[in-house]
C-alpha cells in the first residue's frame, strides 16, 4: 500500500480519485497578489520495512483573471 502526502502548511490537499490515483485540489481561494507561485512536493511512501519513498515537485503558477 502506498500513501501520498503534501505539506499541511500549503493551501492544497491530496484527494484520492481512483484506486492509486490522486489529484491536488485547493483548500481555499488563491490570490496571485499574495503568492504567485507554489512548489508543492508530493511524497509517496509504502508500508514496507524499511519504507521505500519517492517525491515529485509540482510547480504551480497562480493566474489572475483581471490581468491582461
C-alpha positions in Angstrom: 0.0 0.0 0.0 1.3 3.4 -1.0 0.5 6.6 1.0 0.9 10.1 -0.6 1.2 13.3 1.3 2.0 17.0 0.9 2.9 19.7 3.5 -0.1 20.8 5.6 1.0 24.4 5.5 0.1 24.8 1.8 -3.4 25.7 0.6 -3.7 22.3 -1.2 -4.7 18.8 -0.3 -4.5 15.4 -1.9 -7.7 13.7 -2.9 -7.8 10.1 -3.9 -9.7 10.0 -7.2 -9.4 6.3 -8.3 -7.5 3.4 -6.7 -3.9 4.6 -6.9 -4.6 8.0 -8.5 -4.6 11.2 -6.6 -5.4 14.8 -7.5 -4.2 18.0 -5.9 -7.1 20.4 -5.0 -7.1 23.8 -3.4 -8.4 24.2 0.2 -9.2 27.9 -0.2 -9.3 30.6 -2.7 -5.8 31.7 -4.0 -4.7 35.3 -4.6 -1.9 35.9 -7.1 -1.1 39.2 -5.4 -0.3 37.3 -2.2 1.5 34.3 -3.6 2.0 33.9 -7.4 3.8 30.5 -7.4 3.8 27.4 -5.3 6.2 24.5 -5.3 4.2 21.5 -4.0 6.3 18.5 -3.0 4.2 15.3 -3.2 5.7 12.4 -1.3 4.8 8.7 -1.8 5.8 6.1 0.7 5.0 2.4 1.0 4.3 0.4 4.2 7.4 -1.8 4.0 10.3 -2.1 6.4 12.4 -0.2 5.6 9.9 2.0 3.9 10.6 3.0 0.3 9.7 6.5 -0.8 9.8 8.9 -3.7 8.9 12.5 -4.2 8.0 14.9 -7.0 7.7 18.7 -7.1 4.8 20.3 -8.8 5.4 23.9 -9.9 2.1 25.8 -9.8 1.6 29.3 -11.1 -1.5 31.3 -9.9 -3.0 33.5 -12.6 -5.2 36.5 -12.1 -8.4 36.8 -14.1 -8.1 40.6 -14.1 -4.6 40.6 -15.8 -4.3 41.1 -19.5 
